Amino acid sequence: MTKKQNTVEDIKRITEEENVRFLRLMFTDIMGTIKNVEVPVSQLDKVLNNKMMFDGSSIEGFVRIEESDMYLYPDLSTWMIFPWESDHGKVARLICDIYNPDGEPFAGDPRGNLKRALKDMKDLGFTSFNLGPEPEFFLFKLDEDGKITTDLNDRGGYFDFAPTDLGENCRRDIVLELESLGFEVEASHHEVAPGQHEIDFKYADVIEACDNIQTFKLVVKTIARKHGLHATFMPKPLYGISGSGMHCNMSLFKGDENVFYDEEGAMQLSQTAYHFLGGLLKHARAYTAVCNPTVNSYKRLVPGYEAPVYVAWSGRNRSPLVRVPESRGLSTRLELRSVDPSANPYLSMAVLLQAGLDGIKNEIDPPEAVDRNIYVMNEEERNEAQIHDLPSTLHNAIKELRKDEVMIEALGKHIYANFVEAKRMEWAAFRQTVSEWEREQYLELY
């Protein structure tokens, strides 16, 4: 998306010209859920003057009831008019940062927390951190009552096209909708699993890219519903087929220069790129809790379904955690393949950026690249190559996060404490649930 530098006057003029009647003030909670406060256009001046309040105690992980007043500060560059809601006049949105009544940024705001990480990056002399995300999702049928089923709408496979891929019309409409909102869509195709799709959009500065991910999710779900389908970003909705990932392509810049590129370096990567990679690998087991934040996430991170399981890197091999795509020059980047689309993008990018910056600050060298299939290596061979496993459950991932001071600092005390507590409760609830699999295995046998 081309970031628009809107002024207050621009927004007032567009509001009148386009007959905007409602404003949706959007933000993201700690769990990654998009929240919004909708107000009539009569409140526009109040919104643009950063005077719009909301009750923070009603949002999970924000604040206690006695300290509930929070302020929404809109980012004017995120102004967007939704094309699908015009019965009573149009609806526009602004993505907001959250502030305390004393005018200080709220420590529990994931978007504000990412800005804190970017300040650390700039203190080291870098100017921007770019992200190109590759989110995947599944399309399931709705029944006649509009309830979600687990029936897939196609039997397609990787890069299939109609008539096998019945989701193609829905996906095409999603792409058209995204383009009308200013997205630069680079690719749209059926993924490996039946009912699974991927739409890639152009990289952007990390805050804008995270905003785009959240907008993307909203558009995908809205358009799917119009086709009688439910779009889900759940990492592994069905047993026996590949889950959904959100590969993150990352690059670091100084002005117009991609600092990951060095024409003379090994693989044409700079020392900065190798140190950033070293940091990504060092902190991988800890940030997995943030980048794969649900019980279900770990059903995807298993051998045999294209998702990474081991902490390693490679230039060509697709089995390790981090891959270095072929492109060089301005397109030089590191691709982290573990992240899934249930992750809060702002929190994920804060921990990934701080992991990489730790690698740069402490000159952490990565181990040798692994250019063979890790899945066919035995444990002894993996140990010899310094290849460790990613955590196998949410519980284990949270244990790793608790041991990593750099990752705890990347989240900040407020977000870290609330995130860990929410995930502890999620794991406890899962652990106490008796599944259909257990009944099938044990009910008759014992």
N, C-alpha and C positions, 0 to 999 in steps of 0.2 A: 504494500500500500504506500502511496505517496503521502507523507505526513504533511498535513495542512497547518500552516501557522495562522490560525484564525484569531481575530481580535474580538473583543466584546461587541464592537459595532458590527462586524461581519455576521456574528451569530444572531444579533437582534434583527438585522436586515433579512437574513435567510429565513428566519422564523416567520417573519411577516409574509415574505414572498411565497413561501412554500406551504402556508397555512398549517404550521406546526401547532398542535393543540396540547400535546403532552410531552413532558420531558422525563426520560428514564435515566436516573442517576445510578450508574453501575459501579460495583466494586467486588472484590473477591475475598471470601473469608479464608481462614487458615487451612480449611480442608480442601480449598480449591473450588468451592461452589460459587457460582456467580449470584450475587445478590443485587437487588435494585430497589430504589425508592422512586416511585412514580409521582410526579407533581404536575398540576395544570400549568399551562404556559404563563398564567398570571403571576407565577412565582419566579419567572425568569431572572428578574433583577436580583432577587435574593440569592438565587443559585450562582449567578455570575459574580456576586460580591462575596462569595465564600461564607454566606450566612445560613446555609441550609443545614439543619441539625437532624440527627436521628438517634434512636435508642440503641446504643452499642451493646447493652446487656441482653438484647434479644438475639444477638449473633453469637454462635458457638465459638468459644475461644477468644472473645474480645474482652469485655470487662464485666465486673460485678455490678449488681443492681444499683449500689450506692454511688457509682461513678459512671453512670450510663450515658451522659450527654457527649456526643461526638459530632464533629463537623465534617461535611463533605466538601472538598476543594476540587472542583472539576478541572481536568486537563483539557484546555480548549482545542488542542490539536486532535482530540478523539471525537469531536463533533461528527455525528453521522445521523442521517434520516433513514429510518427503516422503510423499505418500500412495500411491506406487506400489511401494514395496519393503517388504513386510511378511511374507514367507515365514518369516523367522527373527527376527521382531520388527521394529520400525520403525527407520528411519534418519532421523536429524536432522542439520541442517547449521548451522554457524556460519561467517560470513565473518570472516576474520582479517586483522589488520595484522601486518607482519613487523618484528621487532626484532632488533638485534644483541645478543650476549651481555652487553654493558655496559649494556643497558637503553635505549639510544638507538634511535630509529626507523631502520630500514634505508633508506638513500638510494635503493636500487633497487626499492623497493616502489611500484608505480603508485598504489595507493590512498592510501598515506602521502604521496606526492608531491602528490596533489590536495589533501590536507589542508593542505599547506604553502602552496598557492596560496590556499586559503580564509583562511588567517591573514593573508596580504597584503591580501585583500579586506576583512577585518574591521578591519585597521589603517587603512583608508581610510574607515571609518565605516559600512560596509554590514553587514547581519546575515546575509543568506542569498542564495544563487545557485540559482535553480530551473531544472530541465531537464525538458522534456516530449519524449521521443524518439518517433520514428515508424519503427521498424525493419521492413524488408521482407525476405522470404525466398522461395526457390523450393522446391517439392516435386517430387522426382523418384521414379520407380518403382525398386524393388529387383527384381533378377531372382530366379529360383527358388533360387539359392544364397545369396541375401541380399547380393549385390554391387550397388553403386550403378550405375545406368544414367543416360543422359541423356534417357530417355524421360519426357515430361511426363505427369502424370496427368489433364490436362484441356486443353481448347482455349478456356478462358474468357478474358474481357477485363475491363476496369475495371468494378467493381461488379456483375459478372455473378452469377447465382445458379443453384442446381441446376435442371435436370440438367446444364447446361453445366459448372458448377463442381464437379467431382468431389472437389475438396479440401475442400468445405464441411464434411463430417462431421469430418474431421481438424481443421480450423480451429476448429470448434465445441467439440470435445473439448479442444483447447489452451486456449480461452477459459475453459471450465468448470474446468479444472485450475488455471489462473492465478487465477481468482476464489476457488477453495478455498484457495489459498495467500495470499490477502489482496490481490491486485492489483485495482485499480479500472480495468477495461477500458472505454475510451471508444468505440472503434470497431474493427470487424473486417470486412475486405472483401477481395475479389479485386482485385489490382492490374492495371496496364495489360497486362503480358505474360502469355501463357499459363503456367500453373503458378506464378504469382507471387502472394504474399499479403502483407497488412499488418495488424498488430494494434497499435493505439495504446493506451497506458495513461496514467493521469493523471500530471501533472507532480509532482515531489517535489524536496526539497532534493537538491543535486547528488550527494552521496555515496550517498544512498539510491537515487537514480535510476540511477546507474551499477551499484550492486548489483543493482537490478531488471533491468537489461539483461542482465547475466551470468546471472541466474536464469532470465530469459525464454528465452535461447538454450538453456539446459539442458532446460527444459520442452518447448520446440518440437521439439528433436531427439528427445527421449524419446518423446513422444506420436506423432510422425510415424512412428517405427520400429514402433510398435504397429499402425499402419495399413498396414504394408508399404511405407512411403515413406521417403525420405531428405530431410531439411530441410537446406538449405545457405544460409549467409549470405555466400557468395562473391559479390563485387560484380557480376560479369558472366559467368554460367556459359555463356550461349549467344550466338552471333553473330546479329545482325539483329533482336534484340528488346531492350527496355529492361532495364537492370541494376537491382540492388537498392541503394537508398539508406537512410540513417537520418537524416532531417531532424531537426535539433535546435532545439527552441523554448526560448529562453533569456530569463530575466528576473531582475532584481536587486532586492532588497528591503532596506528599513530598517524593522525591526519588521513591522508589518502593511501598510506602504506600499510599493507597487510604484513604484520610483523612475524607471522608464521612462515613466510616465504623467504628462502635464501637460495638463490640460483647455484651457489657454490656448496651448499650444505648437503649432507647425506640425505638422499631422497628429495633433495631441494627443500628441505625443512630447516628452519633456523634453530639456533640453540634455544631461543625463547619458546618455540613450538615444542621442542623436546622436554624442556622443563615444565611447561604447562601440562603436557602429556604425563610426565612423571607425577605431578600433583594429582591429576585425575585418577591415576592408577593407585596411588598411595591411599587416597581417601575413599576409594570406590565402595568398600564394604560398609562404610558409615553413611555415605549419601544415598545408598540404595533405599534406606528407610524413607527418604523424602521423594526420591524419583520413582519409587515403586511402593506407594503408601497404603495399599489395601491388602487384606488377607488374600484376595483373589490374584493380586499381582504375581504371587510366587507360584501360581499354577501355570503361568506363562514362562517363567524363568526355569525351564527344565530342558534337558537334552532332547534333540530330535524335532524341534519345532521352530528352528531358525532364530530363536531368541538367545542372547548370550547367557552363559552360565559361569564363565571363568574370567578372572581379572587378567587380561592380556591385551596386546595390541598387534596390529598388522597393517601392511600397506594394501594387500589384496584380499587376503583371507577374510571371509565373512563370519567366521565362528567366534572371534574374540570380542571383547567388550568395546574396544575403540578401534575404528578403522580410519585409514587416511585415504580418502577418495583421490582419484587420479589427477584431478584438476590442480593447476598451480597458478602462480601469479596472484592476482587479486582473489581468486577462488580457492586458494589454499585453505584447508580447514581440517578439523578433527571431528569425526562423527562418533558420537556416543550412542550405542545401540540398545542400551538397557532401559532407558526411560519409557514409561508407558503413559497413555493419555488420561489416566485417572489422576496423574500427578498435578499438583498446583504448579503452574509454569513459573510463577514469580519466585516461589521458594526453591524450586528445582534449579533455576538458573542462578540464584544467589549462592547455593552451596557448590554448584559446579564452577562458577567463576572464582569463588574463594579457594576451592581446591586447586585450581590452575594457578592462581596468584601465589598460593603457598609454595607450589612447585617452582615458580619463577624466583620468589624471594629467597628460597633456601637451595636453589640450584639442584633440584631433585632430578636425577637422571632416571629415565625409564629402563626396565630390563630390555633384553634383546627382543626384537620383533619375532612373532611366532607365525611362520608362513606355512604351517601344515595344519591339518584338521585336528583341533584340540580334542574333539569328541572321540577320536580313535586312539588317543594317547592314554596310557595307564597312569595310575596315581604317582608312581615313582618317576615317570617321565615328566609329568606336570610339575612335581616338586623340584626336579632338577632344573627346569626352565623357569622357576620362580612364579608359577601360575597358581593362583589361589582361587577357591570357589567364591562366588557371590553368596550372600546369606540365603538359606533355603526357605525361610519363613519370615513373616513380618516380625515375630517375636525376636528372632535372631538378629534381624536388621536393626531393630530398636536397641538391642544390647550393644551392637557395634557403634551406633550413633552416640550412645551414652559415654563411650570411651574416647571419642574424638573431639578434642577441645576446639580445633579449627572449625569443624562443622557446627558445633554448638554455638560458637561465636558468630558464624555465618547466619544462623537463624535469629540470634539475639535471645536474651533470657525469656522474654514474654512468649514469643512464638515457640521456642524450644519446649518450654514447660507445658504449654497448652497442647502442642502437637503430640508430645510423648504421652501425656495423660489420655488424650483421645484415642491414641493407637493402643495403649495398654488396655483400655476398656473394650476396644474392638476385638483385640485378641482374646480377652477373657470371655466375651460373649460367644465367639467362634468356638473356643475350646470346650465350652459347656453344651454346645449344640450337638445333638445326635443326628448324623446324616443318613440319607437313604443308603449310601454305600455301606455304612456300618451295619445297618439292619440286614442288607442282602448278604453280607459276609458272615455275620455272627448269630443272627436270631435263631436260625435253625441249628447251626453247628453246636452251639453251647446251650 
